[in-house]
């Protein structure tokens, strides 16, 4: 025993040092938040309660990991986290790590047991779905039974999605069921194996999840960043974007699929990769990274690493076809993240269209939106446009100071917004430059993904009565963040994004939590199911401050355009179809409790019950409303020999032809000119 004593002492000190390192991080996080957050929260039982629950929910699926008794044992920390943090003691994190590791080993054993079972599928079993959070189960036996039913459901769903022909699938069900079962269980085991075989990664993930839960309690836009996450965030507000051209998401089966292909990227140029294709694996220097053994952070880290320039991707199409593509990163500086302009011909009159994907900038302030927008406005002025459409749909924001400069390009001079700090100091954000870059009528397109800086800009246009806003209420974010390194003068690769200010309209009102309301509301199919600021935990509530700022509204009267548009939308085929679609979506997604019988017939019917509806929506969204859209003469001359960029413009134009908001915006501008 004496021989092993030094080794155990060594392990003890490793644990103590690791605990102290985490405590130091947590203490620094709390300190930075206290010093800088707009509305710092006290370290008390309320924080402890919410951080505990948020953290538990963030780690895998806790309700199949812990029995009720085990969860109650963890709950001893529910109101103790603040006390431990205050005394610089972080024993709780090792309680979490130990409990999660123990439960993962047990869950792995459950899946190994299920592998050896022969499943039967009949009407004697069902799986319940509820909007309410399920209770923790009382015993390991109940957890195993739930895992068995979930696995059966996964198998039945996967087989049902192979084809829409039920009879043909029934004939081959028994012959393919074992392969589907093997693949699904291997995927579940693989994810658990990854955590158990890499204790350091598992430990880091537990700590990172806790730190994120802690910071998110202060507000949903404050966050704890790894260096990779910081780079992703910076890319979102930068014009430069070195990328493979693929955006991945996870589906309900924890599978990575292609959600978006960026025009101009290598992925786009293959013409083979399509949205919804599933990612199987990535090969990096002969190292295979299997998607089903990875989490979203691992994949993003690999894709966004500065050291990764070429990867081999393996995909699977919905028909089962497996293929691979070797992709290299390309800099889409002037393609994906940059604003662009087009010309729309409506009844023989030219109108300008400008798409602003984000309010981007760079560290030196040269490659920014305001510079690029000035050039686009000059190009459009040469086309004798009679109105301008600015598209902010899906614009998640960026630099507020770019939003100030861009607002000033359409407003003569004056205050644009009020900014408040934690000390309740109000600062007026102004346009100091007399004159405008464009004086004609403006229509802005927005949706519920238009956020932050794009809302700032839309607010200013609306308050000055400078233009008309159409679409849906915007996201509802009226706060500003700053990124801080966790430790100064060190090699730390961790960062904090902290909300430091809130901004208000020059009227003193705010769109926080409620969104900027359009002058003309045009519905979208998923209006009721799009997550916005009001749906985020710990979001700031809407409020109002006193404002005494003075400003001169624009002289142009837009009432005619608003009234005519409202009349067009009263008995409108497009609006009627969208509203009917919304009712069907409500029926699909609005349920209190749902029980699905675990046999093939029932699950197949459940999966394909709405196929005709989805097909109807898909066909409807291909309807063209505009036929005459083209690139500007300036861009045509500039890119006439660049086949790739011209093809990107063709892709953009084809999508815009089916955009009803753009069609209505062109009609509004026509009304204002006649």
Phi and psi in degrees as a GROMACS rama.xvg file:
@    title "Ramachandran Plot"
@    xaxis  label "Phi"
@    yaxis  label "Psi"
@TYPE xy
-61.9089  -32.205  UNK-2
-62.868  -32.7764  UNK-3
-87.8099  -13.8065  UNK-4
-59.3265  -46.8186  UNK-5
-59.0089  -36.5797  UNK-6
-64.6907  -43.1508  UNK-7
-68.556  -34.9744  UNK-8
-63.1101  -40.9222  UNK-9
-60.4543  -46.8146  UNK-10
-62.304  -38.2221  UNK-11
-60.5855  -44.418  UNK-12
-69.8685  -32.7707  UNK-13
-60.7828  -45.0094  UNK-14
-63.4347  -43.9634  UNK-15
-62.487  -43.4205  UNK-16
-65.1101  -40.6186  UNK-17
-64.3829  -40.8667  UNK-18
-63.3752  -42.5569  UNK-19
-65.3209  -38.5441  UNK-20
-62.705  -41.7496  UNK-21
-67.0594  -41.8444  UNK-22
-60.5462  -40.9001  UNK-23
-62.3273  -41.6928  UNK-24
-61.1563  -48.342  UNK-25
-64.1229  -40.062  UNK-26
-63.0961  -41.0114  UNK-27
-67.6174  -39.8938  UNK-28
-58.986  -49.0854  UNK-29
-61.4703  -39.7083  UNK-30
-65.0009  -45.7317  UNK-31
-63.6941  -38.9161  UNK-32
-66.4986  -42.8192  UNK-33
-60.5075  -40.5964  UNK-34
-74.2042  -33.9406  UNK-35
-119.833  -22.5362  UNK-36
-68.7165  142.419  UNK-37
-56.6616  -39.6262  UNK-38
-140.118  70.4313  UNK-39
-60.1398  141.305  UNK-40
-104.372  146.589  UNK-41
-71.2104  153.757  UNK-42
-84.0829  92.4178  UNK-43
-141.647  -169.305  UNK-44
-63.8098  -33.3532  UNK-45
-63.1836  -46.0182  UNK-46
-60.589  -46.5963  UNK-47
-57.3503  -46.2733  UNK-48
-61.5564  -50.3664  UNK-49
-71.145  -38.8762  UNK-50
-66.3882  -41.0461  UNK-51
-57.757  -51.1221  UNK-52
-67.4859  -39.5638  UNK-53
-63.2984  -42.2941  UNK-54
-64.1502  -46.9509  UNK-55
-58.7718  -41.3047  UNK-56
-68.9639  -24.799  UNK-57
-80.6747  -16.0054  UNK-58
-98.8662  106.012  UNK-59
45.5581  -140.254  UNK-60
-117.701  93.0569  UNK-61
-63.1263  -23.2989  UNK-62
-79.6688  -8.16586  UNK-63
-109.313  -0.850452  UNK-64
-94.3096  -36.6504  UNK-65
-120.107  141.439  UNK-66
-75.4266  169.144  UNK-67
-60.2056  -40.4943  UNK-68
-64.9273  -41.2834  UNK-69
-66.9057  -39.3182  UNK-70
-66.3755  -41.1042  UNK-71
-62.135  -32.1762  UNK-72
-66.9453  -39.0276  UNK-73
-67.505  -30.4304  UNK-74
-65.604  -9.36472  UNK-75
-61.481  -20.5986  UNK-76
-86.4944  -7.63632  UNK-77
-57.8072  -37.3432  UNK-78
-116.232  18.0643  UNK-79
-113.887  -10.2411  UNK-80
-57.9446  -43.4655  UNK-81
-63.6821  -37.2185  UNK-82
-66.8395  -41.7552  UNK-83
-66.9389  -41.9342  UNK-84
-64.4266  -40.4147  UNK-85
-62.8735  -29.1884  UNK-86
-99.8205  13.0539  UNK-87
55.7518  39.6594  UNK-88
-121.407  127.131  UNK-89
-123.575  39.4123  UNK-90
-59.5774  -28.3315  UNK-91
-58.0655  -34.4446  UNK-92
-65.8345  -31.2214  UNK-93
-78.8924  -28.2981  UNK-94
-60.7002  -45.3351  UNK-95
-62.7341  -48.5441  UNK-96
-60.7811  -45.6061  UNK-97
-63.4342  -42.8742  UNK-98
-66.8578  -43.8482  UNK-99
-65.9762  -39.8202  UNK-100
-65.0745  -42.8725  UNK-101
-62.0542  -43.5152  UNK-102
-70.3974  -32.7765  UNK-103
-65.0766  -41.3885  UNK-104
-61.3706  -42.2658  UNK-105
-64.8125  -43.1589  UNK-106
-62.7857  -38.8158  UNK-107
-60.3473  -41.8039  UNK-108
-63.037  -36.7522  UNK-109
-61.8961  -45.267  UNK-110
-65.6173  -35.8488  UNK-111
-64.4025  -35.5442  UNK-112
-68.5247  -41.3283  UNK-113
-65.5966  -30.9212  UNK-114
-57.3576  -36.4687  UNK-115
-84.4979  -12.5177  UNK-116
-81.0691  152.675  UNK-117
-100.279  121.179  UNK-118
-83.9019  143.83  UNK-119
-117.196  149.181  UNK-120
-126.229  107.526  UNK-121
-148.021  -178.346  UNK-122
-78.8589  4.49083  UNK-123
-81.677  -13.4732  UNK-124
-119.238  149.141  UNK-125
-145.097  161.37  UNK-126
-120.021  130.282  UNK-127
-98.4014  139.632  UNK-128
-121.596  138.591  UNK-129
-146.212  150.111  UNK-130
-73.5731  -23.478  UNK-131
-81.2352  148.32  UNK-132
-67.2333  130.435  UNK-133
-71.7212  156.115  UNK-134
-75.1661  157.595  UNK-135
-71.1919  144.541  UNK-136
-81.3602  156.63  UNK-137
-81.947  -26.2489  UNK-138
-142.624  164.355  UNK-139
-63.3368  -34.483  UNK-140
-61.143  -41.5042  UNK-141
-67.0466  -37.5193  UNK-142
-64.1842  -45.1867  UNK-143
-59.6459  -42.3889  UNK-144
-64.058  -39.355  UNK-145
-65.6896  -42.1637  UNK-146
-61.4142  -38.978  UNK-147
-61.6267  -46.3152  UNK-148
-67.6338  -40.0054  UNK-149
-64.1265  -39.1003  UNK-150
-65.3281  -42.8774  UNK-151
-59.4266  -43.9975  UNK-152
-60.7704  -44.5062  UNK-153
-59.0925  -42.4351  UNK-154
-63.3209  -47.7723  UNK-155
-64.0997  -38.4983  UNK-156
-66.2654  -46.6171  UNK-157
-61.522  -42.0909  UNK-158
-67.9488  -37.905  UNK-159
-65.0674  -29.0807  UNK-160
-85.2016  -4.21219  UNK-161
-66.3932  -35.9309  UNK-162
-154.684  160.443  UNK-163
-94.3945  3.01339  UNK-164
-96.7177  98.8274  UNK-165
-61.4102  -44.4833  UNK-166
-61.7664  -41.5911  UNK-167
-67.4029  -35.2547  UNK-168
-71.491  -35.9617  UNK-169
-61.9126  -35.3217  UNK-170
-66.1171  -33.1761  UNK-171
-106.876  5.09874  UNK-172
-54.096  -52.2269  UNK-173
-63.4014  -31.3873  UNK-174
-78.2503  -23.2121  UNK-175
-106.839  -13.1141  UNK-176
-59.197  -41.3907  UNK-177
-64.3808  -38.5893  UNK-178
-66.4383  -40.7704  UNK-179
-66.4537  -41.3505  UNK-180
-61.9866  -45.2868  UNK-181
-60.1162  -45.4841  UNK-182
-64.6532  -43.6376  UNK-183
-66.4966  -44.7363  UNK-184
-68.3745  -38.328  UNK-185
-61.1426  -37.4324  UNK-186
-64.3309  -44.7826  UNK-187
-63.2627  -44.7712  UNK-188
-64.2168  -37.7442  UNK-189
-62.33  -42.5012  UNK-190
-63.7793  -43.5762  UNK-191
-66.7393  -42.44  UNK-192
-56.7866  -38.9078  UNK-193
-59.1298  -46.31  UNK-194
-68.487  -41.4746  UNK-195
-72.9014  -30.1459  UNK-196
-87.3951  -10.8743  UNK-197
-127.026  75.7616  UNK-198
-55.5453  -36.0688  UNK-199
-65.4447  -44.6304  UNK-200
-63.3193  -41.4239  UNK-201
-62.2059  -45.4246  UNK-202
-61.3928  -43.6662  UNK-203
-63.9569  -38.4601  UNK-204
-66.7825  -39.6567  UNK-205
-62.0827  -46.2425  UNK-206
-64.5827  -44.7644  UNK-207
-62.1791  -42.6294  UNK-208
-62.8953  -39.7602  UNK-209
-66.4545  -44.8544  UNK-210
-62.9013  -38.2792  UNK-211
-64.6925  -43.5499  UNK-212
-62.2282  -38.6509  UNK-213
-63.1617  -48.4264  UNK-214
-70.5683  -39.3509  UNK-215
-64.3202  -20.5924  UNK-216
-63.6416  -27.7017  UNK-217
-75.2881  -37.0951  UNK-218
-178.154  157.624  UNK-219
-69.3922  -12.5953  UNK-220
-102.016  -6.16675  UNK-221
-84.1529  140.507  UNK-222
-153.341  159.391  UNK-223
-102.718  125.898  UNK-224
-114.775  137.529  UNK-225
-79.1847  169.992  UNK-226
-61.317  -38.567  UNK-227
-63.5286  -43.2815  UNK-228
-65.226  -36.0571  UNK-229
-62.5989  -43.1051  UNK-230
-63.8493  -37.4647  UNK-231
-63.6793  -43.1022  UNK-232
-63.0494  -45.1751  UNK-233
-62.207  -39.7004  UNK-234
-60.4226  -30.3567  UNK-235
-67.5628  -22.6232  UNK-236
-116.148  18.7084  UNK-237
-117.792  151.015  UNK-238
-73.5176  -34.7955  UNK-239
-73.7442  142.963  UNK-240
-156.904  94.6483  UNK-241
-82.6611  114.62  UNK-242
-150.292  155.856  UNK-243
-78.9822  -16.9969  UNK-244
94.2548  14.6378  UNK-245
-123.737  133.665  UNK-246
-111.516  125.518  UNK-247
-107.579  148.966  UNK-248
-133.192  166.627  UNK-249
-102.364  135.02  UNK-250
-90.2565  -176.659  UNK-251
-64.7766  -19.4249  UNK-252
-94.5328  14.193  UNK-253
63.9887  29.4237  UNK-254
-102.553  139.729  UNK-255
-81.2666  132.289  UNK-256
-134.072  158.06  UNK-257
-75.4556  113.96  UNK-258
-91.9542  -30.3697  UNK-259
-154.931  142.967  UNK-260
-117.604  122.714  UNK-261
-79.6748  124.428  UNK-262
-55.279  136.619  UNK-263
92.0775  -14.8487  UNK-264
-78.5694  169.002  UNK-265
-63.2201  -37.1013  UNK-266
-60.8315  -39.5762  UNK-267
-65.4007  -40.4893  UNK-268
-73.3856  -16.9478  UNK-269
-66.5031  -28.2867  UNK-270
61.8124  6.48864  UNK-271
-107.195  -37.7988  UNK-272
-72.4582  132.585  UNK-273
-128.381  155.221  UNK-274
-61.4781  147.316  UNK-275
83.3309  -9.25034  UNK-276
-62.7928  137.176  UNK-277
-89.1161  138.993  UNK-278
-85.3138  123.874  UNK-279
-93.4079  -51.8848  UNK-280
-159.51  164.539  UNK-281
-127.26  132.953  UNK-282
-107.308  123.305  UNK-283
-125.877  106.543  UNK-284
52.5612  50.434  UNK-285
71.2929  -2.8261  UNK-286
-88.9072  124.321  UNK-287
-92.4742  126.379  UNK-288
-112.746  105.015  UNK-289
-80.4956  129.669  UNK-290
-61.8379  -36.8673  UNK-291
-75.0093  -4.62901  UNK-292
-109.252  13.2472  UNK-293
-123.4  161.265  UNK-294
-109.916  173.506  UNK-295
-62.2858  -33.9712  UNK-296
-67.1278  -38.2657  UNK-297
-62.498  -46.0142  UNK-298
-63.6815  -44.9278  UNK-299
-64.7662  -38.3748  UNK-300
-60.2972  -44.1767  UNK-301
-64.828  -45.8513  UNK-302
-67.6883  -31.9254  UNK-303
-101.966  1.01971  UNK-304
-62.9953  137.624  UNK-305
-66.1721  -20.3692  UNK-306
-90.5225  -2.27482  UNK-307
-105.811  112.187  UNK-308
-116.768  -21.267  UNK-309
-144.154  134.556  UNK-310
-139.468  154.372  UNK-311
-104.778  117.482  UNK-312
-102.791  136.291  UNK-313
-114.67  127.525  UNK-314
-123.685  161.901  UNK-315
-132.403  126.635  UNK-316
-82.2635  166.337  UNK-317
-62.5895  -24.6321  UNK-318
-85.1484  3.31912  UNK-319
98.0437  -10.214  UNK-320
-63.3754  129.332  UNK-321
-108.416  133.739  UNK-322
-148.805  166  UNK-323
-130.392  153.685  UNK-324
-141.38  132.672  UNK-325
-93.818  118.64  UNK-326
-118.941  144.579  UNK-327
-115.085  151.977  UNK-328
-71.0401  142.22  UNK-329
-127.865  151.288  UNK-330
-89.2368  111.501  UNK-331
-95.5927  37.5023  UNK-332
-50.2254  -45.2815  UNK-333
-103.557  14.177  UNK-334
-120.419  -67.6807  UNK-335
-78.9575  -46.3882  UNK-336
-95.7049  9.29202  UNK-337
-108.734  144.731  UNK-338
-68.1958  154.759  UNK-339
-146.774  163.931  UNK-340
-128.678  156.551  UNK-341
-142.884  169.025  UNK-342
-114.234  130.756  UNK-343
-112.671  125.231  UNK-344
-99.3864  113.112  UNK-345
-122.693  111.508  UNK-346
56.2691  40.2997  UNK-347
80.1827  5.78647  UNK-348
-113.905  135.227  UNK-349
-85.5729  130.73  UNK-350
-123.966  144.422  UNK-351
-87.7066  146.062  UNK-352
-127.148  128.188  UNK-353
-125.725  126.009  UNK-354
-100.323  123.86  UNK-355
-112.397  101.632  UNK-356
-71.9388  -30.2874  UNK-357
-165.321  166.084  UNK-358
-93.9747  72.3501  UNK-359
-80.0666  158.964  UNK-360
-158.744  178.628  UNK-361
-134.288  177.885  UNK-362
-64.7688  -29.8726  UNK-363
-97.2612  -2.77527  UNK-364
74.2388  23.922  UNK-365
-102.96  -51.7275  UNK-366
-83.9025  83.9903  UNK-367
-135.409  167.47  UNK-368
-60.985  -45.0431  UNK-369
-59.3464  -39.2108  UNK-370
-64.3631  -47.8843  UNK-371
-65.4091  -38.2419  UNK-372
-65.585  -36.8719  UNK-373
-58.6954  -42.4353  UNK-374
-65.0593  -42.985  UNK-375
-64.1471  -38.1344  UNK-376
-66.8966  -35.9557  UNK-377
-64.5045  -44.2178  UNK-378
-61.1749  -41.0053  UNK-379
-70.5134  -32.4481  UNK-380
-63.7615  -26.7584  UNK-381
-73.7872  -12.4385  UNK-382
-98.4263  2.99287  UNK-383
56.8743  49.4648  UNK-384
-71.0968  148.051  UNK-385
-107.58  11.0453  UNK-386
175.855  162.353  UNK-387
-132.171  133.062  UNK-388
-110.077  124.195  UNK-389
-111.734  119.664  UNK-390
-97.2551  112.24  UNK-391
-109.501  12.2524  UNK-392
-60.8821  132.194  UNK-393
65.8453  14.1864  UNK-394
-84.4414  107.116  UNK-395
-81.6678  0.95598  UNK-396
116.535  -139.678  UNK-397
138.044  -135.186  UNK-398
-81.5755  122.516  UNK-399
-63.1917  -34.0774  UNK-400
-72.4642  -26.4818  UNK-401
-69.7349  -37.5794  UNK-402
-62.53  -36.3348  UNK-403
-63.2907  -47.0181  UNK-404
-65.1108  -41.4968  UNK-405
-67.8996  -40.4838  UNK-406
-58.9357  -41.5069  UNK-407
-65.1324  -16.5284  UNK-408
-75.2356  -15.0029  UNK-409
-119.323  -4.99498  UNK-410
-121.751  136.609  UNK-411
-59.4897  -61.5772  UNK-412
-167.589  150.397  UNK-413
139.21  -179.229  UNK-414
-71.519  145.914  UNK-415
-114.628  -33.6975  UNK-416
-165.358  167.762  UNK-417
-113.217  134.238  UNK-418
-115.922  132.35  UNK-419
-117.5  148.922  UNK-420
-111.243  178.103  UNK-421
-63.6619  -23.6289  UNK-422
-85.9018  8.19384  UNK-423
62.9264  29.1985  UNK-424
-87.9267  130.459  UNK-425
-99.2507  132.323  UNK-426
-122.166  133.634  UNK-427
-88.3532  122.362  UNK-428
-88.9398  119.562  UNK-429
-119.355  155.578  UNK-430
-95.0635  110.939  UNK-431
-92.6239  -9.27247  UNK-432
-92.2096  114.611  UNK-433
-68.7162  140.088  UNK-434
101.91  165.669  UNK-435
-131.675  160.345  UNK-436
-88.9138  -18.2734  UNK-437
-152.199  132.073  UNK-438
-113.53  -4.64636  UNK-439
-79.5408  -179.214  UNK-440
-67.4584  149.245  UNK-441
-130.113  139.102  UNK-442
-124.749  129.647  UNK-443
-107.342  133.913  UNK-444
-100.23  130.873  UNK-445
-142.142  158.904  UNK-446
-138.721  -170.957  UNK-447
-77.0598  1.52175  UNK-448
-104.314  6.65467  UNK-449
-83.0908  117.92  UNK-450
-139.17  159.71  UNK-451
57.2595  -111.75  UNK-452
-60.6004  -33.7956  UNK-453
-68.9493  -32.5935  UNK-454
-70.7948  -38.0299  UNK-455
-55.9566  -48.9869  UNK-456
-63.8246  -46.3547  UNK-457
-62.7403  -38.1664  UNK-458
-57.8623  -48.1268  UNK-459
-62.6703  -42.9219  UNK-460
-62.3357  -40.4886  UNK-461
-71.8489  -43.0204  UNK-462
-65.575  -35.4495  UNK-463
-84.7823  1.33873  UNK-464
52.461  41.0412  UNK-465
-86.1367  -19.5196  UNK-466
-163.88  -177.917  UNK-467
-112.586  134.219  UNK-468
-106.732  128.522  UNK-469
-126.197  155.259  UNK-470
126.367  -140.812  UNK-471
-111.097  164.001  UNK-472
-55.956  142.429  UNK-473
-75.9017  -177.187  UNK-474
-63.4919  -45.5468  UNK-475
104.692  31.8096  UNK-476
-106.525  116.75  UNK-477
-125.2  48.0267  UNK-478
-135.383  159.736  UNK-479
-124.918  142.537  UNK-480
-120.963  159.118  UNK-481
-135.918  146.065  UNK-482
-97.7458  131.068  UNK-483
-120.523  136.03  UNK-484
-67.3162  143.449  UNK-485
-62.7192  -44.6164  UNK-486
-126.417  130.069  UNK-487
-75.4703  150.843  UNK-488
53.2813  43.6548  UNK-489
-144.308  176.792  UNK-490
-92.5473  16.16  UNK-491
-59.6054  136.409  UNK-492
-107.628  16.1746  UNK-493
-104.193  149.837  UNK-494
-140.178  159.097  UNK-495
-119.895  133.007  UNK-496
-102.305  117.526  UNK-497
-122.157  132.832  UNK-498
-71.8503  119.405  UNK-499
-109.84  -31.2016  UNK-500
-138.157  160.479  UNK-501
-119.227  150.598  UNK-502
-122.14  149.552  UNK-503
-126.793  158.096  UNK-504
-69.8147  163.529  UNK-505
-65.8164  -13.8692  UNK-506
-81.0995  -11.0996  UNK-507
93.7825  -12.6549  UNK-508
-78.2449  169.207  UNK-509
-138.019  149.964  UNK-510
-97.6269  3.04218  UNK-511
-53.8007  127.754  UNK-512
75.8928  -19.4445  UNK-513
-115.169  -17.1925  UNK-514
83.638  159.678  UNK-515
-79.4795  124.258  UNK-516
-83.6517  127.011  UNK-517
-70.068  155.924  UNK-518
-69.2951  -32.4685  UNK-519
-130.34  115.308  UNK-520
-87.0146  126.205  UNK-521
-123.768  118.18  UNK-522
-69.4705  160.619  UNK-523
-126.438  159.902  UNK-524
-60.1702  -39.4888  UNK-525
-100.781  26.4956  UNK-526
-47.3682  -45.3648  UNK-527
-82.24  -5.23036  UNK-528
-126.23  11.3977  UNK-529
-90.4507  123.45  UNK-530
-75.2596  123.702  UNK-531
-125.07  -174.415  UNK-532
-53.7034  -39.9082  UNK-533
-64.6737  -19.3455  UNK-534
-90.5461  -5.82715  UNK-535
-88.1688  135.462  UNK-536
-62.1133  141.104  UNK-537
66.4853  20.8605  UNK-538
-71.5841  146.903  UNK-539
-61.7154  144.307  UNK-540
-80.6413  165.1  UNK-541
-75.4447  137.512  UNK-542
-146.633  -176.084  UNK-543
-145.179  146.357  UNK-544
-122.503  161.519  UNK-545
-73.3036  134.927  UNK-546
-130.343  131.308  UNK-547
-119.126  14.6571  UNK-548
-69.8661  147.847  UNK-549
-112.872  140.103  UNK-550
-153.73  157.173  UNK-551
-107.395  117.326  UNK-552
-70.705  160.897  UNK-553
-67.4353  149.47  UNK-554
-78.4761  -19.9108  UNK-555
-71.287  133.654  UNK-556
-95.0427  115.183  UNK-557
-99.9146  6.70576  UNK-558
-60.6663  -37.1183  UNK-559
-60.5059  -44.193  UNK-560
-63.834  -40.2182  UNK-561
-67.7779  -44.0655  UNK-562
-65.4571  -44.9883  UNK-563
-63.7192  -39.6528  UNK-564
-64.8353  -42.6696  UNK-565
-60.4011  -39.7619  UNK-566
-65.2971  -41.6547  UNK-567
-62.4348  -33.2288  UNK-568
-86.0968  -7.90436  UNK-569
-64.846  -51.8515  UNK-570
-121.958  69.0265  UNK-571
-112.5  130.154  UNK-572
-59.8908  -43.5842  UNK-573
-60.8508  -50.4528  UNK-574
-63.2848  -40.452  UNK-575
-61.7019  -43.9436  UNK-576
-64.1182  -43.7264  UNK-577
-60.9096  -44.5353  UNK-578
-65.2596  -35.9339  UNK-579
-67.2253  -42.0464  UNK-580
-59.7702  -41.1645  UNK-581
-60.9883  -38.9441  UNK-582
-63.6436  -40.5748  UNK-583
-67.5371  -41.7889  UNK-584
-60.0942  -39.5705  UNK-585
-59.5981  -42.1103  UNK-586
-65.9328  -35.4097  UNK-587
-69.8583  -43.9059  UNK-588
-100.149  -14.4065  UNK-589
-91.4807  102.32  UNK-590
-148.537  150.868  UNK-591
-89.7255  -54.9424  UNK-592
-139.281  141.142  UNK-593
-137.199  131.546  UNK-594
-115.61  127.133  UNK-595
-114.534  122.342  UNK-596
-70.8363  133.92  UNK-597
-88.9436  61.4717  UNK-598
-128.23  164.041  UNK-599
-61.4448  -43.9675  UNK-600
-58.1813  -47.5288  UNK-601
-66.6674  -44.2135  UNK-602
-68.621  -40.2575  UNK-603
-59.7442  -45.6698  UNK-604
-63.3225  -39.3421  UNK-605
-62.7378  -43.4082  UNK-606
-69.5664  -39.2292  UNK-607
-101.711  5.90015  UNK-608
-58.5242  -31.7964  UNK-609
-112.005  18.1231  UNK-610
-56.6282  -44.6142  UNK-611
-65.4594  -35.6461  UNK-612
-65.0606  -46.6851  UNK-613
-62.7718  -36.2129  UNK-614
-66.877  -39.0554  UNK-615
-62.9441  -43.0564  UNK-616
-64.565  -43.4954  UNK-617
-59.4934  -44.7787  UNK-618
-66.8531  -39.9659  UNK-619
-61.6207  -39.6669  UNK-620
-72.2001  -7.43857  UNK-621
-92.7074  -2.23181  UNK-622
-62.5444  131.151  UNK-623
-95.0733  135.497  UNK-624
-114.316  -23.9297  UNK-625
-124.998  137.479  UNK-626
-111.925  -23.3918  UNK-627
-112.932  87.1085  UNK-628
-127.405  135.578  UNK-629
-147.045  165.489  UNK-630
-78.2447  161.823  UNK-631
-69.979  158.117  UNK-632
-58.4135  -37.7787  UNK-633
-62.4967  -46.4441  UNK-634
-69.6213  -33.7776  UNK-635
-61.2922  -45.1032  UNK-636
-67.0801  -37.3864  UNK-637
-70.0746  -38.1039  UNK-638
-112.801  14.7126  UNK-639
-60.4455  -24.2127  UNK-640
-104.043  6.41687  UNK-641
-106.501  94.8298  UNK-642
-61.7232  -37.9824  UNK-643
-63.8961  -49.1027  UNK-644
-67.3302  -36.8644  UNK-645
-63.2356  -36.4678  UNK-646
-69.1247  -32.6815  UNK-647
-65.614  -42.9249  UNK-648
-63.5721  -38.5326  UNK-649
-59.8921  -42.5504  UNK-650
-62.5058  -44.4503  UNK-651
-61.9318  -45.6956  UNK-652
-62.1732  -43.5899  UNK-653
-61.8882  -37.0472  UNK-654
-68.9133  -40.2798  UNK-655
-69.6118  -25.5906  UNK-656
-62.5475  -24.3036  UNK-657
-100.472  10.4385  UNK-658
-92.4984  107.106  UNK-659
-66.8624  -35.2367  UNK-660
-59.5463  -40.3125  UNK-661
-65.503  -39.9665  UNK-662
-61.1779  -45.1247  UNK-663
-68.1309  -36.2855  UNK-664
-61.7912  -40.9938  UNK-665
-64.7754  -37.23  UNK-666
-66.7905  -38.673  UNK-667
-62.8123  -44.9387  UNK-668
-63.4777  -35.9056  UNK-669
-63.0432  -43.3757  UNK-670
-60.6279  -41.1707  UNK-671
-69.4195  -19.306  UNK-672
-98.9564  0.815297  UNK-673
